[in-house]
Amino acid sequence: MYPNMQTKELKVNGKIVLTCSEGYIVHQEQWSEDFVRAQAAAEKLELTDEVWEVVFYLRSYFEVHGVQAEVRKIAKYFRSVWGEERGNSTYLHKIFPYGGPQKQGNRLAGLMRTKGEH
């Protein structure tokens, strides 16, 4: 945990999971699919199949590469999976209306903020 970090408590299956004031999980080992459900509810985000696909992609990408995926790479991957109409930055921001896949997606995926994010 970072010094002086303001935290919030998110109730996940009766247990408290700490997030920073912006909703990013503090202890990544506490991430679970139930965390995704609780955080999405807090953000009033509908968990569609597409949202879940992106969340799992972000976690997998981080596991393989050790860094968060850039929006451009996310869009390129989903263009190959979903096609041109949905596999683009505009559509990804539509399904993640509170910060796009790089902010809201990373929050749900239990990843930290990307460098340079405000």
ZAVEXFI-865493 format. One record per residue: y, x, z of N, C-alpha, C, O in turn; residue in one letter; residue number from 1. Coordinates in Angstrom, 2 decimals, m for minus. Layout:
// ZAVEXFI-865493
+---------+---------+---------+---------+---------+---------+---------+---------+---------+---------+---------+---------+---------+-----+
:     nc2 :     nc1 :     nc3 :    cac2 :    cac1 :    cac3 :     cc2 :     cc1 :     cc3 :     oc2 :     oc1 :     oc3 : residuo : num :
+---------+---------+---------+---------+---------+---------+---------+---------+---------+---------+---------+---------+---------+-----+
:       Y :       X :       Z :       Y :       X :       Z :       Y :       X :       Z :       Y :       X :       Z :       A : NUM :
...
+---------+---------+---------+---------+---------+---------+---------+---------+---------+---------+---------+---------+---------+-----+
//
This chain:
// ZAVEXFI-865493
+---------+---------+---------+---------+---------+---------+---------+---------+---------+---------+---------+---------+---------+-----+
:     nc2 :     nc1 :     nc3 :    cac2 :    cac1 :    cac3 :     cc2 :     cc1 :     cc3 :     oc2 :     oc1 :     oc3 : residuo : num :
+---------+---------+---------+---------+---------+---------+---------+---------+---------+---------+---------+---------+---------+-----+
:   m1.17 :    0.85 :    0.00 :    0.00 :    0.00 :    0.00 :    1.24 :    0.89 :    0.00 :    1.24 :    1.98 :    0.57 :       M :   1 :
:    2.27 :    0.41 :   m0.65 :    3.52 :    1.15 :   m0.74 :    4.36 :    0.90 :    0.50 :    4.38 :   m0.21 :    1.02 :       Y :   2 :
:    5.08 :    1.94 :    0.99 :    5.94 :    1.71 :    2.14 :    7.02 :    0.68 :    1.81 :    7.51 :    0.62 :    0.68 :       P :   3 :
:    7.37 :   m0.12 :    2.78 :    8.42 :   m1.13 :    2.66 :    8.11 :   m2.22 :    1.64 :    9.02 :   m2.97 :    1.25 :       N :   4 :
:    6.87 :   m2.34 :    1.18 :    6.52 :   m3.38 :    0.21 :    6.48 :   m4.73 :    0.92 :    5.84 :   m4.89 :    1.96 :       M :   5 :
:    7.18 :   m5.69 :    0.35 :    7.10 :   m7.05 :    0.84 :    5.80 :   m7.65 :    0.33 :    5.49 :   m7.56 :   m0.86 :       Q :   6 :
:    5.04 :   m8.26 :    1.21 :    3.78 :   m8.86 :    0.78 :    3.78 :  m10.36 :    1.04 :    4.54 :  m10.88 :    1.87 :       T :   7 :
:    2.92 :  m11.02 :    0.31 :    2.68 :  m12.45 :    0.48 :    1.19 :  m12.62 :    0.74 :    0.38 :  m11.79 :    0.34 :       K :   8 :
:    0.85 :  m13.71 :    1.39 :   m0.55 :  m14.02 :    1.65 :   m1.00 :  m15.11 :    0.69 :   m0.34 :  m16.14 :    0.53 :       E :   9 :
:   m2.14 :  m14.87 :    0.06 :   m2.74 :  m15.85 :   m0.83 :   m4.09 :  m16.23 :   m0.24 :   m4.93 :  m15.36 :    0.00 :       L :  10 :
:   m4.30 :  m17.50 :   m0.02 :   m5.57 :  m17.94 :    0.55 :   m6.60 :  m18.08 :   m0.57 :   m6.41 :  m18.84 :   m1.51 :       K :  11 :
:   m7.69 :  m17.32 :   m0.44 :   m8.78 :  m17.32 :   m1.42 :  m10.07 :  m17.62 :   m0.67 :  m10.56 :  m16.79 :    0.10 :       V :  12 :
:  m10.62 :  m18.80 :   m0.89 :  m11.84 :  m19.22 :   m0.20 :  m11.74 :  m19.05 :    1.31 :  m12.68 :  m18.57 :    1.94 :       N :  13 :
:  m10.62 :  m19.45 :    1.88 :  m10.44 :  m19.39 :    3.32 :  m10.07 :  m18.02 :    3.86 :   m9.84 :  m17.87 :    5.06 :       G :  14 :
:  m10.00 :  m17.02 :    2.99 :   m9.63 :  m15.66 :    3.42 :   m8.26 :  m15.33 :    2.86 :   m7.85 :  m15.86 :    1.83 :       K :  15 :
:   m7.56 :  m14.46 :    3.54 :   m6.24 :  m14.04 :    3.11 :   m6.35 :  m12.80 :    2.23 :   m6.98 :  m11.81 :    2.61 :       I :  16 :
:   m5.74 :  m12.85 :    1.05 :   m5.63 :  m11.70 :    0.15 :   m4.13 :  m11.41 :    0.02 :   m3.35 :  m12.30 :   m0.29 :       V :  17 :
:   m3.75 :  m10.17 :    0.27 :   m2.35 :   m9.79 :    0.17 :   m1.97 :   m9.50 :   m1.27 :   m2.70 :   m8.85 :   m2.02 :       L :  18 :
:   m0.79 :  m10.00 :   m1.63 :   m0.19 :   m9.65 :   m2.91 :    1.21 :   m9.13 :   m2.62 :    1.78 :   m9.38 :   m1.56 :       T :  19 :
:    1.76 :   m8.39 :   m3.58 :    3.15 :   m7.99 :   m3.44 :    4.01 :   m9.24 :   m3.66 :    3.48 :  m10.31 :   m3.97 :       C :  20 :
:    5.30 :   m9.12 :   m3.49 :    6.17 :  m10.28 :   m3.61 :    6.12 :  m10.92 :   m5.00 :    6.48 :  m12.08 :   m5.16 :       S :  21 :
:    5.66 :  m10.15 :   m6.01 :    5.56 :  m10.67 :   m7.37 :    4.18 :  m11.24 :   m7.70 :    3.98 :  m11.75 :   m8.80 :       E :  22 :
:    3.23 :  m11.15 :   m6.76 :    1.91 :  m11.73 :   m6.96 :    0.83 :  m10.76 :   m7.39 :   m0.30 :  m11.17 :   m7.64 :       G :  23 :
:    1.15 :   m9.46 :   m7.50 :    0.12 :   m8.47 :   m7.84 :   m0.71 :   m8.17 :   m6.60 :   m0.16 :   m7.97 :   m5.52 :       Y :  24 :
:   m2.02 :   m8.14 :   m6.76 :   m2.93 :   m7.92 :   m5.63 :   m2.68 :   m6.52 :   m5.05 :   m2.47 :   m5.55 :   m5.79 :       I :  25 :
:   m2.70 :   m6.43 :   m3.74 :   m2.43 :   m5.16 :   m3.06 :   m3.69 :   m4.30 :   m3.03 :   m3.64 :   m3.10 :   m3.31 :       V :  26 :
:   m4.82 :   m4.90 :   m2.70 :   m6.09 :   m4.17 :   m2.60 :   m7.01 :   m4.64 :   m3.73 :   m7.62 :   m5.71 :   m3.64 :       H :  27 :
:   m7.09 :   m3.85 :   m4.79 :   m7.82 :   m4.27 :   m5.99 :   m9.27 :   m4.63 :   m5.72 :   m9.85 :   m5.45 :   m6.44 :       Q :  28 :
:   m9.87 :   m4.05 :   m4.70 :  m11.27 :   m4.35 :   m4.40 :  m11.45 :   m5.79 :   m3.91 :  m12.58 :   m6.27 :   m3.82 :       E :  29 :
:  m10.36 :   m6.49 :   m3.60 :  m10.44 :   m7.88 :   m3.17 :  m10.38 :   m8.85 :   m4.36 :  m10.45 :  m10.07 :   m4.17 :       Q :  30 :
:  m10.26 :   m8.32 :   m5.57 :  m10.19 :   m9.19 :   m6.74 :  m11.51 :   m9.94 :   m6.91 :  m12.58 :   m9.39 :   m6.65 :       W :  31 :
:  m11.41 :  m11.18 :   m7.34 :  m12.58 :  m12.00 :   m7.66 :  m12.12 :  m13.10 :   m8.60 :  m10.92 :  m13.31 :   m8.80 :       S :  32 :
:  m13.07 :  m13.79 :   m9.17 :  m12.70 :  m14.93 :  m10.01 :  m12.00 :  m16.00 :   m9.17 :  m11.15 :  m16.73 :   m9.69 :       E :  33 :
:  m12.35 :  m16.09 :   m7.90 :  m11.66 :  m17.04 :   m7.03 :  m10.21 :  m16.62 :   m6.80 :   m9.33 :  m17.47 :   m6.64 :       D :  34 :
:   m9.95 :  m15.31 :   m6.79 :   m8.56 :  m14.84 :   m6.72 :   m7.80 :  m15.35 :   m7.94 :   m6.67 :  m15.83 :   m7.82 :       F :  35 :
:   m8.41 :  m15.24 :   m9.12 :   m7.77 :  m15.71 :  m10.34 :   m7.41 :  m17.19 :  m10.20 :   m6.29 :  m17.59 :  m10.53 :       V :  36 :
:   m8.35 :  m17.98 :   m9.73 :   m8.10 :  m19.42 :   m9.57 :   m6.94 :  m19.68 :   m8.59 :   m6.07 :  m20.51 :   m8.86 :       R :  37 :
:   m6.94 :  m18.96 :   m7.47 :   m5.89 :  m19.17 :   m6.47 :   m4.53 :  m18.71 :   m6.98 :   m3.53 :  m19.40 :   m6.79 :       A :  38 :
:   m4.49 :  m17.55 :   m7.63 :   m3.22 :  m17.03 :   m8.14 :   m2.70 :  m17.91 :   m9.28 :   m1.50 :  m18.17 :   m9.38 :       Q :  39 :
:   m3.60 :  m18.35 :  m10.14 :   m3.19 :  m19.24 :  m11.23 :   m2.63 :  m20.55 :  m10.67 :   m1.63 :  m21.06 :  m11.18 :       A :  40 :
:   m3.25 :  m21.08 :   m9.64 :   m2.74 :  m22.30 :   m9.02 :   m1.35 :  m22.06 :   m8.43 :   m0.46 :  m22.90 :   m8.56 :       A :  41 :
:   m1.16 :  m20.89 :   m7.80 :    0.15 :  m20.56 :   m7.23 :    1.21 :  m20.45 :   m8.32 :    2.38 :  m20.76 :   m8.10 :       A :  42 :
:    0.80 :  m20.00 :   m9.51 :    1.72 :  m19.85 :  m10.63 :    1.77 :  m21.08 :  m11.53 :    2.48 :  m21.11 :  m12.53 :       E :  43 :
:    1.01 :  m22.10 :  m11.15 :    0.92 :  m23.34 :  m11.93 :    0.50 :  m23.08 :  m13.38 :    1.06 :  m23.63 :  m14.32 :       K :  44 :
:   m0.50 :  m22.22 :  m13.51 :   m1.04 :  m21.86 :  m14.83 :   m2.40 :  m22.50 :  m15.01 :   m3.27 :  m22.37 :  m14.15 :       L :  45 :
:   m2.59 :  m23.19 :  m16.12 :   m3.89 :  m23.77 :  m16.44 :   m4.83 :  m22.66 :  m16.89 :   m4.51 :  m21.86 :  m17.77 :       E :  46 :
:   m6.01 :  m22.61 :  m16.27 :   m6.99 :  m21.59 :  m16.62 :   m7.88 :  m22.08 :  m17.76 :   m8.94 :  m22.66 :  m17.54 :       L :  47 :
:   m7.41 :  m21.83 :  m18.97 :   m8.19 :  m22.19 :  m20.16 :   m9.22 :  m21.10 :  m20.43 :   m9.18 :  m20.03 :  m19.83 :       T :  48 :
:  m10.14 :  m21.39 :  m21.34 :  m11.12 :  m20.37 :  m21.75 :  m10.40 :  m19.13 :  m22.30 :  m10.83 :  m18.00 :  m22.06 :       D :  49 :
:   m9.31 :  m19.36 :  m23.03 :   m8.56 :  m18.22 :  m23.60 :   m7.96 :  m17.34 :  m22.51 :   m7.99 :  m16.11 :  m22.61 :       E :  50 :
:   m7.40 :  m17.97 :  m21.48 :   m6.83 :  m17.20 :  m20.37 :   m7.93 :  m16.34 :  m19.73 :   m7.72 :  m15.15 :  m19.47 :       V :  51 :
:   m9.08 :  m16.94 :  m19.47 :  m10.19 :  m16.19 :  m18.89 :  m10.60 :  m15.02 :  m19.80 :  m10.85 :  m13.92 :  m19.31 :       W :  52 :
:  m10.67 :  m15.26 :  m21.11 :  m11.04 :  m14.18 :  m22.04 :  m10.07 :  m13.01 :  m21.92 :  m10.50 :  m11.85 :  m21.90 :       E :  53 :
:   m8.78 :  m13.31 :  m21.84 :   m7.79 :  m12.25 :  m21.74 :   m7.92 :  m11.52 :  m20.41 :   m7.85 :  m10.29 :  m20.37 :       V :  54 :
:   m8.11 :  m12.25 :  m19.33 :   m8.26 :  m11.63 :  m18.01 :   m9.44 :  m10.66 :  m18.01 :   m9.32 :   m9.53 :  m17.54 :       V :  55 :
:  m10.58 :  m11.09 :  m18.54 :  m11.75 :  m10.21 :  m18.57 :  m11.53 :   m9.03 :  m19.51 :  m11.99 :   m7.92 :  m19.23 :       F :  56 :
:  m10.84 :   m9.26 :  m20.62 :  m10.52 :   m8.16 :  m21.53 :   m9.64 :   m7.12 :  m20.81 :   m9.90 :   m5.92 :  m20.90 :       Y :  57 :
:   m8.61 :   m7.59 :  m20.11 :   m7.71 :   m6.67 :  m19.41 :   m8.46 :   m5.84 :  m18.37 :   m8.23 :   m4.63 :  m18.25 :       L :  58 :
:   m9.35 :   m6.48 :  m17.63 :  m10.13 :   m5.74 :  m16.62 :  m11.05 :   m4.71 :  m17.29 :  m11.16 :   m3.57 :  m16.84 :       R :  59 :
:  m11.70 :   m5.12 :  m18.37 :  m12.60 :   m4.23 :  m19.09 :  m11.84 :   m3.05 :  m19.68 :  m12.28 :   m1.90 :  m19.59 :       S :  60 :
:  m10.69 :   m3.33 :  m20.29 :   m9.89 :   m2.28 :  m20.89 :   m9.47 :   m1.26 :  m19.83 :   m9.55 :   m0.05 :  m20.05 :       Y :  61 :
:   m9.03 :   m1.76 :  m18.68 :   m8.62 :   m0.87 :  m17.59 :   m9.80 :   m0.04 :  m17.10 :   m9.65 :    1.15 :  m16.84 :       F :  62 :
:  m10.95 :   m0.66 :  m16.98 :  m12.15 :    0.05 :  m16.50 :  m12.52 :    1.20 :  m17.45 :  m12.90 :    2.28 :  m17.00 :       E :  63 :
:  m12.41 :    0.97 :  m18.74 :  m12.77 :    1.98 :  m19.73 :  m11.70 :    3.06 :  m19.88 :  m12.02 :    4.24 :  m19.96 :       V :  64 :
:  m10.43 :    2.65 :  m19.91 :   m9.34 :    3.57 :  m20.24 :   m8.53 :    4.07 :  m19.05 :   m7.81 :    5.06 :  m19.16 :       H :  65 :
:   m8.64 :    3.41 :  m17.91 :   m7.90 :    3.82 :  m16.72 :   m6.43 :    3.46 :  m16.74 :   m5.68 :    3.88 :  m15.85 :       G :  66 :
:   m6.00 :    2.70 :  m17.73 :   m4.61 :    2.22 :  m17.83 :   m4.64 :    0.78 :  m18.31 :   m5.64 :    0.31 :  m18.86 :       V :  67 :
:   m3.53 :    0.07 :  m18.11 :   m3.42 :   m1.28 :  m18.61 :   m3.23 :   m1.27 :  m20.12 :   m2.61 :   m0.36 :  m20.68 :       Q :  68 :
:   m3.75 :   m2.28 :  m20.75 :   m3.61 :   m2.42 :  m22.20 :   m2.18 :   m2.81 :  m22.55 :   m1.56 :   m3.61 :  m21.86 :       A :  69 :
:   m1.68 :   m2.25 :  m23.64 :   m0.36 :   m2.63 :  m24.15 :   m0.50 :   m3.95 :  m24.90 :   m1.56 :   m4.26 :  m25.44 :       E :  70 :
:    0.59 :   m4.71 :  m24.93 :    0.56 :   m6.01 :  m25.61 :    0.08 :   m5.86 :  m27.05 :   m0.68 :   m6.69 :  m27.55 :       V :  71 :
:    0.53 :   m4.82 :  m27.71 :    0.15 :   m4.59 :  m29.11 :   m1.38 :   m4.45 :  m29.24 :   m1.97 :   m4.98 :  m30.18 :       R :  72 :
:   m2.00 :   m3.75 :  m28.29 :   m3.47 :   m3.58 :  m28.34 :   m4.18 :   m4.88 :  m27.98 :   m5.23 :   m5.20 :  m28.54 :       K :  73 :
:   m3.60 :   m5.62 :  m27.05 :   m4.18 :   m6.91 :  m26.68 :   m4.16 :   m7.84 :  m27.89 :   m5.16 :   m8.48 :  m28.21 :       I :  74 :
:   m3.02 :   m7.90 :  m28.55 :   m2.88 :   m8.77 :  m29.73 :   m3.83 :   m8.34 :  m30.84 :   m4.45 :   m9.18 :  m31.49 :       A :  75 :
:   m3.95 :   m7.04 :  m31.06 :   m4.84 :   m6.55 :  m32.11 :   m6.29 :   m6.95 :  m31.83 :   m7.00 :   m7.40 :  m32.73 :       K :  76 :
:   m6.71 :   m6.79 :  m30.57 :   m8.07 :   m7.16 :  m30.22 :   m8.30 :   m8.66 :  m30.45 :   m9.28 :   m9.06 :  m31.08 :       Y :  77 :
:   m7.38 :   m9.49 :  m29.93 :   m7.59 :  m10.93 :  m30.04 :   m7.38 :  m11.45 :  m31.44 :   m7.89 :  m12.52 :  m31.79 :       F :  78 :
:   m6.64 :  m10.73 :  m32.26 :   m6.54 :  m11.10 :  m33.68 :   m7.93 :  m11.00 :  m34.31 :   m8.31 :  m11.83 :  m35.14 :       R :  79 :
:   m8.70 :   m9.97 :  m33.91 :  m10.05 :   m9.80 :  m34.48 :  m11.02 :  m10.85 :  m33.94 :  m12.00 :  m11.19 :  m34.60 :       S :  80 :
:  m10.74 :  m11.37 :  m32.75 :  m11.62 :  m12.36 :  m32.12 :  m11.22 :  m13.79 :  m32.47 :  m12.06 :  m14.62 :  m32.81 :       V :  81 :
:   m9.91 :  m14.08 :  m32.39 :   m9.41 :  m15.44 :  m32.55 :   m8.80 :  m15.71 :  m33.92 :   m8.61 :  m16.87 :  m34.28 :       W :  82 :
:   m8.49 :  m14.67 :  m34.68 :   m7.84 :  m14.85 :  m35.97 :   m6.33 :  m14.70 :  m35.86 :   m5.78 :  m14.59 :  m34.77 :       G :  83 :
:   m5.68 :  m14.70 :  m37.01 :   m4.23 :  m14.45 :  m37.11 :   m3.39 :  m15.48 :  m36.34 :   m2.40 :  m15.12 :  m35.71 :       E :  84 :
:   m3.78 :  m16.74 :  m36.39 :   m2.95 :  m17.80 :  m35.82 :   m2.77 :  m17.66 :  m34.30 :   m1.69 :  m17.92 :  m33.78 :       E :  85 :
:   m3.84 :  m17.25 :  m33.60 :   m3.77 :  m17.14 :  m32.14 :   m3.75 :  m15.70 :  m31.65 :   m3.33 :  m15.44 :  m30.53 :       R :  86 :
:   m4.18 :  m14.78 :  m32.46 :   m4.26 :  m13.38 :  m32.04 :   m2.96 :  m12.64 :  m32.29 :   m2.91 :  m11.70 :  m33.09 :       G :  87 :
:   m1.90 :  m13.07 :  m31.62 :   m0.60 :  m12.42 :  m31.79 :    0.19 :  m12.52 :  m30.48 :   m0.15 :  m13.29 :  m29.59 :       N :  88 :
:    1.23 :  m11.72 :  m30.40 :    2.04 :  m11.65 :  m29.18 :    2.66 :  m13.00 :  m28.82 :    2.73 :  m13.35 :  m27.65 :       S :  89 :
:    3.11 :  m13.74 :  m29.81 :    3.74 :  m15.03 :  m29.55 :    2.77 :  m15.98 :  m28.87 :    3.11 :  m16.64 :  m27.89 :       T :  90 :
:    1.55 :  m16.06 :  m29.40 :    0.56 :  m16.96 :  m28.82 :    0.15 :  m16.49 :  m27.42 :   m0.01 :  m17.31 :  m26.51 :       Y :  91 :
:   m0.02 :  m15.18 :  m27.25 :   m0.39 :  m14.65 :  m25.94 :    0.68 :  m14.98 :  m24.90 :    0.36 :  m15.28 :  m23.75 :       L :  92 :
:    1.93 :  m14.92 :  m25.30 :    3.01 :  m15.28 :  m24.37 :    3.03 :  m16.79 :  m24.11 :    3.49 :  m17.23 :  m23.06 :       H :  93 :
:    2.53 :  m17.56 :  m25.05 :    2.46 :  m19.02 :  m24.86 :    1.41 :  m19.36 :  m23.80 :    1.64 :  m20.24 :  m22.97 :       K :  94 :
:    0.27 :  m18.68 :  m23.81 :   m0.77 :  m19.00 :  m22.83 :   m0.52 :  m18.30 :  m21.49 :   m1.12 :  m18.66 :  m20.47 :       I :  95 :
:    0.36 :  m17.30 :  m21.48 :    0.81 :  m16.65 :  m20.24 :    2.33 :  m16.78 :  m20.17 :    3.05 :  m15.80 :  m20.39 :       F :  96 :
:    2.83 :  m17.98 :  m19.86 :    4.27 :  m18.23 :  m19.96 :    5.13 :  m17.53 :  m18.91 :    6.35 :  m17.48 :  m19.04 :       P :  97 :
:    4.51 :  m17.00 :  m17.87 :    5.28 :  m16.36 :  m16.80 :    5.08 :  m14.84 :  m16.83 :    4.54 :  m14.25 :  m15.90 :       Y :  98 :
:    5.54 :  m14.24 :  m17.93 :    5.49 :  m12.79 :  m18.03 :    4.57 :  m12.26 :  m19.11 :    4.44 :  m11.04 :  m19.26 :       G :  99 :
:    3.94 :  m13.13 :  m19.86 :    3.08 :  m12.67 :  m20.94 :    1.80 :  m12.04 :  m20.41 :    1.57 :  m12.01 :  m19.20 :       G : 100 :
:    0.97 :  m11.55 :  m21.32 :   m0.32 :  m11.00 :  m20.90 :   m0.17 :   m9.71 :  m20.09 :   m1.04 :   m9.38 :  m19.28 :       P : 101 :
:    0.91 :   m8.98 :  m20.32 :    1.04 :   m7.70 :  m19.63 :    1.50 :   m7.88 :  m18.18 :    1.16 :   m7.05 :  m17.34 :       Q : 102 :
:    2.24 :   m8.91 :  m17.89 :    2.64 :   m9.17 :  m16.50 :    1.73 :  m10.20 :  m15.86 :    0.99 :   m9.88 :  m14.93 :       K : 103 :
:    1.77 :  m11.42 :  m16.36 :    0.96 :  m12.47 :  m15.75 :   m0.53 :  m12.19 :  m15.91 :   m1.31 :  m12.41 :  m14.99 :       Q : 104 :
:   m0.91 :  m11.71 :  m17.08 :   m2.32 :  m11.37 :  m17.30 :   m2.81 :  m10.30 :  m16.34 :   m3.89 :  m10.42 :  m15.76 :       G : 105 :
:   m2.01 :   m9.25 :  m16.17 :   m2.40 :   m8.18 :  m15.24 :   m2.45 :   m8.68 :  m13.80 :   m3.33 :   m8.28 :  m13.04 :       N : 106 :
:   m1.52 :   m9.56 :  m13.43 :   m1.56 :  m10.12 :  m12.07 :   m2.89 :  m10.83 :  m11.84 :   m3.56 :  m10.60 :  m10.83 :       R : 107 :
:   m3.27 :  m11.69 :  m12.79 :   m4.51 :  m12.44 :  m12.64 :   m5.73 :  m11.52 :  m12.69 :   m6.73 :  m11.78 :  m12.02 :       L : 108 :
:   m5.65 :  m10.48 :  m13.47 :   m6.77 :   m9.54 :  m13.62 :   m6.90 :   m8.59 :  m12.43 :   m7.83 :   m7.79 :  m12.38 :       A : 109 :
:   m5.96 :   m8.68 :  m11.49 :   m6.03 :   m7.84 :  m10.30 :   m5.57 :   m6.41 :  m10.57 :   m5.93 :   m5.49 :   m9.83 :       G : 110 :
:   m4.77 :   m6.24 :  m11.61 :   m4.27 :   m4.90 :  m11.95 :   m2.82 :   m4.78 :  m11.47 :   m2.14 :   m5.78 :  m11.25 :       L : 111 :
:   m2.38 :   m3.57 :  m11.32 :   m1.01 :   m3.32 :  m10.87 :   m0.03 :   m3.52 :  m12.02 :   m0.42 :   m3.64 :  m13.18 :       M : 112 :
:    1.25 :   m3.56 :  m11.66 :    2.29 :   m3.64 :  m12.68 :    2.19 :   m2.43 :  m13.61 :    1.77 :   m1.35 :  m13.19 :       R : 113 :
:    2.55 :   m2.62 :  m14.85 :    2.58 :   m1.50 :  m15.78 :    3.81 :   m0.67 :  m15.50 :    4.80 :   m1.17 :  m14.96 :       T : 114 :
:    3.77 :    0.60 :  m15.87 :    4.91 :    1.49 :  m15.67 :    6.12 :    0.95 :  m16.40 :    6.00 :    0.43 :  m17.51 :       K : 115 :
:    7.27 :    1.06 :  m15.79 :    8.49 :    0.63 :  m16.42 :    8.77 :   m0.86 :  m16.29 :    9.83 :   m1.33 :  m16.71 :       G : 116 :
:    7.83 :   m1.60 :  m15.73 :    8.03 :   m3.04 :  m15.58 :    8.99 :   m3.28 :  m14.41 :    8.90 :   m2.61 :  m13.38 :       E : 117 :
:    9.90 :   m4.21 :  m14.58 :   10.90 :   m4.51 :  m13.54 :   10.43 :   m5.64 :  m12.67 :   11.12 :   m6.03 :  m11.74 :       H : 118 :
+---------+---------+---------+---------+---------+---------+---------+---------+---------+---------+---------+---------+---------+-----+
//
